[in-house]
Amino acid sequence: MKKKVKLNNDVKIPRIGLGVYKIDEKHMESAVKTAEDSGYRAFDTAYFYFNEKELGEAIKKSKVPREDLFITTKLWNDYQGYDSTKAYFEKSLENLGVDYLDMFLIHWPCEADGLFIETYQAMEELYKEGRVKAIGVCNFQQHHLEKLMEHTEIVPAVNQIEFHPYLNQQDLQDFCDKHGIKVTAWMPLMRGRGLFEDPVIAKLAEKYEKTPAQIILNWHLMHDRIVIPKSQTPSRISENFEAIDFELRDKDVKKIDQLNQDLRQGKHPDDVKIGTLK
């Protein structure tokens, strides 16, 4: 299985990245070092995670050249709007200690606030200026994407959404696939929360002699999704990356497909407004 895929603008992105949500200053450096030693080259953060600076400091100490890394961050809801987007892009660059981003995403659509179109138009300008290699969105449903693409020029490279075996948003993935938008799964393992003990997952883990986490991550990869599992535990960081080293059989992929319960762990994107997730 290839370790990178091409986005719709031909930029290559690693298929597995380290999500750093809730990784604090105490653990960031060791988590990043373990990740890089394990083969990770992609790191996913956000302004709202309040750890861009910590990730930036860890990257500065890395022996991996900047051009070999893929760094993603996200614009927080409260800072949507044309001018604010550009201002907080600069803040994220400063926090991370870099002079360009590989990916810049809108964190939530917040459609009721009516700002995601002008926000994305500001991002399009940043992209055209060469300050970010790819732009995209998070938590956009089909109707958000349709509205966005109607009023903007550049099709999002990525839509980062909650996706795991108990929340199989196949219709949304099909729409994204049709328009060349790569789906990135956040919370790809549902943070465990009983999923690892699911009889189907447990049986497949035994069959393939892999961990439940590796089975689930490989299921995502077999559906051509990008995954950004979060961990600060060295053994789990390495274990997660090794999910790319095998392939589930089609019949086993379909078994996991059938586990869907439409069980969402985070908020529904239609319910998120500016200021609601503080």
Backbone torsions as a table, in degrees:
resi	resn	phi	psi	omega
1	MET	NA	129.0	-179.5
2	LYS	-66.4	144.7	-176.6
3	LYS	-87.3	-9.8	177.8
4	LYS	-132.3	155.0	173.4
5	VAL	-130.2	158.1	177.8
6	LYS	-90.6	135.4	171.8
7	LEU	-81.9	177.5	-174.9
8	ASN	-70.8	-4.6	174.4
9	ASN	-111.9	16.2	177.7
10	ASP	74.6	2.2	172.4
11	VAL	-71.5	136.1	-179.8
12	LYS	-92.6	137.4	179.8
13	ILE	-128.4	137.5	175.1
14	PRO	-60.7	145.1	-177.4
15	ARG	-78.6	-22.6	175.7
16	ILE	-124.7	125.7	176.0
17	GLY	-125.5	165.5	177.1
18	LEU	-94.4	117.2	171.5
19	GLY	-79.6	132.6	-174.8
20	VAL	-111.7	19.5	176.3
21	TYR	-55.8	127.7	177.9
22	LYS	68.8	9.3	171.6
23	ILE	-84.8	120.7	-172.9
24	ASP	-95.3	-179.4	-176.8
25	GLU	-58.2	-35.6	-177.1
26	LYS	-64.5	-32.0	-172.6
27	HIS	-111.6	-11.7	-171.3
28	MET	-61.9	-48.3	-175.6
29	GLU	-60.3	-45.0	-179.0
30	SER	-69.0	-36.0	179.0
31	ALA	-64.7	-44.2	-179.9
32	VAL	-65.8	-43.2	179.2
33	LYS	-62.5	-45.7	177.9
34	THR	-60.7	-42.3	179.8
35	ALA	-61.6	-47.3	-178.9
36	GLU	-64.9	-39.8	177.8
37	ASP	-64.5	-28.3	-179.8
38	SER	-82.8	-14.4	178.6
39	GLY	118.9	-6.3	177.8
40	TYR	-64.1	142.1	172.4
41	ARG	-132.2	-0.1	-180.0
42	ALA	-117.1	136.9	179.3
43	PHE	-132.2	131.0	-174.4
44	ASP	-118.3	117.5	177.6
45	THR	-129.8	-167.6	178.5
46	ALA	-162.9	153.4	177.4
47	TYR	-57.1	-38.4	-177.1
48	PHE	-69.9	-15.3	178.4
49	TYR	-78.2	-13.6	179.2
50	PHE	56.0	34.4	177.0
51	ASN	-139.6	21.1	176.0
52	GLU	-59.7	-42.2	-179.0
53	LYS	-62.7	-42.1	-179.4
54	GLU	-65.0	-41.0	175.9
55	LEU	-64.2	-42.3	178.7
56	GLY	-59.8	-42.6	179.2
57	GLU	-64.1	-40.6	179.1
58	ALA	-65.3	-39.2	-179.9
59	ILE	-67.0	-36.8	178.4
60	LYS	-60.0	-32.2	-178.9
61	LYS	-85.7	-3.1	-177.8
62	SER	-73.5	150.6	174.5
63	LYS	-92.3	-2.5	179.5
64	VAL	-85.0	127.9	179.6
65	PRO	-59.0	144.3	-179.1
66	ARG	-53.8	-39.3	-176.7
67	GLU	-67.3	-14.8	178.0
68	ASP	-92.9	-4.0	-179.9
69	LEU	-99.6	153.8	176.3
70	PHE	-124.3	107.6	-174.6
71	ILE	-109.2	124.7	-180.0
72	THR	-117.2	135.9	168.0
73	THR	-137.8	173.8	-171.0
74	LYS	-133.6	146.2	176.4
75	LEU	-83.5	125.3	-178.7
76	TRP	-74.0	154.2	-174.3
77	ASN	-53.5	-45.0	-173.8
78	ASP	-65.8	-12.0	-175.8
79	TYR	-111.6	16.3	174.7
80	GLN	-67.5	157.9	-174.7
81	GLY	120.8	151.1	-172.3
82	TYR	-56.9	-58.0	-176.0
83	ASP	-68.8	-41.2	-178.1
84	SER	-64.5	-36.6	178.4
85	THR	-59.2	-45.7	-179.6
86	LYS	-66.9	-38.4	-179.8
87	ALA	-65.4	-43.0	-176.9
88	TYR	-80.8	-18.7	168.0
89	PHE	-62.0	-44.8	179.1
90	GLU	-63.5	-39.0	179.3
91	LYS	-63.8	-40.0	179.2
92	SER	-66.5	-41.2	176.3
93	LEU	-58.7	-44.7	-179.8
94	GLU	-63.7	-45.0	-179.8
95	ASN	-59.4	-43.6	-176.3
96	LEU	-80.5	-16.2	180.0
97	GLY	70.3	34.9	-179.7
98	VAL	-125.6	163.2	179.1
99	ASP	-106.4	2.2	172.0
100	TYR	-156.8	160.9	174.5
101	LEU	-111.4	150.9	172.6
102	ASP	-83.0	-33.9	179.2
103	MET	-147.9	135.7	176.3
104	PHE	-127.6	126.3	-173.2
105	LEU	-124.9	149.4	166.9
106	ILE	-79.2	126.8	-171.7
107	HIS	-70.1	-44.5	176.5
108	TRP	-142.9	150.9	-179.1
109	PRO	-67.6	-39.0	-177.7
110	CYS	47.7	51.6	-172.1
111	GLU	-58.8	-35.4	-178.0
112	ALA	-61.4	-23.5	179.8
113	ASP	-87.0	-11.3	169.5
114	GLY	67.5	29.8	-175.0
115	LEU	-117.8	-6.1	-170.6
116	PHE	-70.5	-23.5	178.9
117	ILE	-70.8	-50.8	-179.8
118	GLU	-67.0	-29.5	174.8
119	THR	-61.4	-47.9	-178.5
120	TYR	-68.2	-34.0	177.6
121	GLN	-63.7	-35.7	174.7
122	ALA	-65.8	-38.8	178.2
123	MET	-65.8	-36.2	177.0
124	GLU	-60.1	-40.0	178.8
125	GLU	-65.9	-40.7	177.3
126	LEU	-61.9	-38.4	177.9
127	TYR	-65.7	-46.2	-178.9
128	LYS	-64.9	-27.1	177.6
129	GLU	-79.8	-6.3	179.1
130	GLY	80.2	17.2	-177.5
131	ARG	-89.4	-13.0	175.2
132	VAL	-143.4	138.6	-174.7
133	LYS	-81.3	-23.6	179.3
134	ALA	-156.4	148.8	178.3
135	ILE	-127.4	154.2	-178.6
136	GLY	-167.5	-159.3	-173.3
137	VAL	-139.9	166.7	173.4
138	CYS	-129.3	145.1	170.9
139	ASN	62.5	25.9	177.5
140	PHE	-88.1	127.8	171.8
141	GLN	-82.7	174.4	-177.1
142	GLN	-58.1	-42.8	-176.9
143	HIS	-66.7	-31.1	175.0
144	HIS	-66.7	-44.2	-179.0
145	LEU	-64.6	-42.2	179.8
146	GLU	-61.0	-44.4	179.3
147	LYS	-65.3	-42.4	-179.8
148	LEU	-61.9	-48.1	-175.9
149	MET	-69.8	-22.4	177.6
150	GLU	-70.7	-28.8	-172.4
151	HIS	-114.0	3.1	-179.3
152	THR	-130.4	172.3	-172.1
153	GLU	-98.7	-39.1	-172.2
154	ILE	-101.0	122.2	177.0
155	VAL	-66.6	131.0	179.3
156	PRO	-53.1	139.8	178.5
157	ALA	-75.3	-31.1	-172.7
158	VAL	-142.8	145.3	165.8
159	ASN	-123.2	110.9	-177.4
160	GLN	-93.6	116.3	-173.2
161	ILE	-134.6	157.9	172.4
162	GLU	-65.0	126.9	-175.7
163	PHE	-156.0	122.4	176.6
164	HIS	-158.4	173.0	-175.2
165	PRO	-57.9	-25.6	178.8
166	TYR	-91.2	-5.4	172.7
167	LEU	-135.8	81.5	-175.2
168	ASN	-96.4	93.4	-176.4
169	GLN	-85.5	61.6	-172.9
170	GLN	-63.4	-38.2	179.4
171	ASP	-61.8	-40.3	178.8
172	LEU	-69.4	-39.7	176.7
173	GLN	-62.7	-41.2	179.3
174	ASP	-60.3	-41.8	178.5
175	PHE	-63.3	-45.5	179.4
176	CYS	-62.6	-43.4	178.6
177	ASP	-58.6	-42.1	-178.6
178	LYS	-60.9	-33.1	-175.7
179	HIS	-103.9	10.8	175.6
180	GLY	73.8	25.5	179.3
181	ILE	-100.6	119.6	179.4
182	LYS	-74.9	134.7	175.6
183	VAL	-89.5	128.3	171.4
184	THR	-109.6	129.8	-179.7
185	ALA	-91.4	117.1	168.0
186	TRP	-97.2	153.9	-168.6
187	MET	51.1	48.5	-174.9
188	PRO	-64.7	-21.1	-179.4
189	LEU	-105.6	5.6	-178.3
190	MET	56.3	25.0	-177.8
191	ARG	53.4	35.8	-178.0
192	GLY	78.2	-88.2	172.9
193	ARG	40.3	44.9	176.9
194	GLY	91.1	-16.9	-177.5
195	LEU	-66.1	-37.3	-179.0
196	PHE	-64.9	-25.6	-179.7
197	GLU	-91.3	-2.1	178.3
198	ASP	-55.9	132.4	-175.9
199	PRO	-55.7	-37.6	-179.7
200	VAL	-66.7	-46.4	179.7
201	ILE	-63.6	-45.1	-178.6
202	ALA	-61.8	-41.0	-179.3
203	LYS	-67.5	-39.8	178.7
204	LEU	-68.7	-36.0	177.0
205	ALA	-61.1	-40.9	177.8
206	GLU	-67.7	-41.6	-177.9
207	LYS	-62.5	-44.8	-175.6
208	TYR	-91.9	-3.5	-176.9
209	GLU	57.0	48.0	178.5
210	LYS	-128.3	169.4	176.1
211	THR	-81.3	158.6	175.6
212	PRO	-55.4	-39.6	179.2
213	ALA	-61.4	-42.5	179.7
214	GLN	-65.4	-36.8	177.4
215	ILE	-63.0	-46.0	-178.0
216	ILE	-66.5	-44.3	179.8
217	LEU	-63.9	-39.4	178.8
218	ASN	-66.2	-35.2	174.9
219	TRP	-58.1	-44.1	176.0
220	HIS	-59.7	-48.0	-177.0
221	LEU	-62.7	-36.8	178.7
222	MET	-66.2	-21.9	174.6
223	HIS	-93.6	11.8	175.7
224	ASP	66.8	26.0	173.6
225	ARG	-88.9	156.6	169.6
226	ILE	-92.4	144.7	-179.9
227	VAL	-127.5	146.1	-179.4
228	ILE	-133.8	64.1	179.5
229	PRO	-62.2	140.2	179.0
230	LYS	-100.3	134.4	170.6
231	SER	-163.0	150.1	171.3
232	GLN	-118.9	6.5	177.0
233	THR	-88.8	118.3	-174.2
234	PRO	-51.0	-46.0	-177.1
235	SER	-64.0	-36.9	-179.0
236	ARG	-75.4	-34.8	176.2
237	ILE	-58.5	-48.1	179.7
238	SER	-66.6	-43.5	-179.4
239	GLU	-58.5	-43.9	-178.8
240	ASN	-62.1	-41.3	-178.8
241	PHE	-66.1	-30.0	-179.6
242	GLU	-71.7	-5.6	176.9
243	ALA	-64.8	-14.5	-178.9
244	ILE	-86.8	-3.1	-171.8
245	ASP	-91.7	7.9	177.4
246	PHE	-150.1	176.2	178.5
247	GLU	-137.2	128.4	173.4
248	LEU	-68.0	147.1	173.1
249	ARG	-71.8	152.7	-176.1
250	ASP	-55.7	-39.9	-177.7
251	LYS	-66.3	-29.7	179.3
252	ASP	-79.5	-32.9	173.2
253	VAL	-59.9	-42.8	-179.0
254	LYS	-66.7	-31.9	176.7
255	LYS	-62.5	-41.5	179.1
256	ILE	-71.4	-35.6	176.9
257	ASP	-54.1	-35.1	-174.4
258	GLN	-79.8	-0.2	-179.7
259	LEU	-83.0	-5.3	-174.5
260	ASN	-53.7	133.7	175.6
261	GLN	-126.6	6.6	-173.3
262	ASP	51.6	40.5	-175.5
263	LEU	-97.0	99.4	-176.6
264	ARG	-89.2	133.4	177.1
265	GLN	-91.2	-38.0	177.4
266	GLY	-91.5	-176.1	178.7
267	LYS	-71.6	153.4	172.3
268	HIS	-73.1	134.4	-177.3
269	PRO	-54.9	-30.0	179.9
270	ASP	-69.2	-17.2	-176.4
271	ASP	-96.7	-4.4	-175.6
272	VAL	-93.3	124.8	176.1
273	LYS	-122.4	165.2	177.6
274	ILE	-55.8	128.0	178.4
275	GLY	89.9	-4.1	-173.1
276	THR	-84.7	-15.2	-176.0
277	LEU	-112.1	17.7	-179.9
278	LYS	-70.0	NA	NA
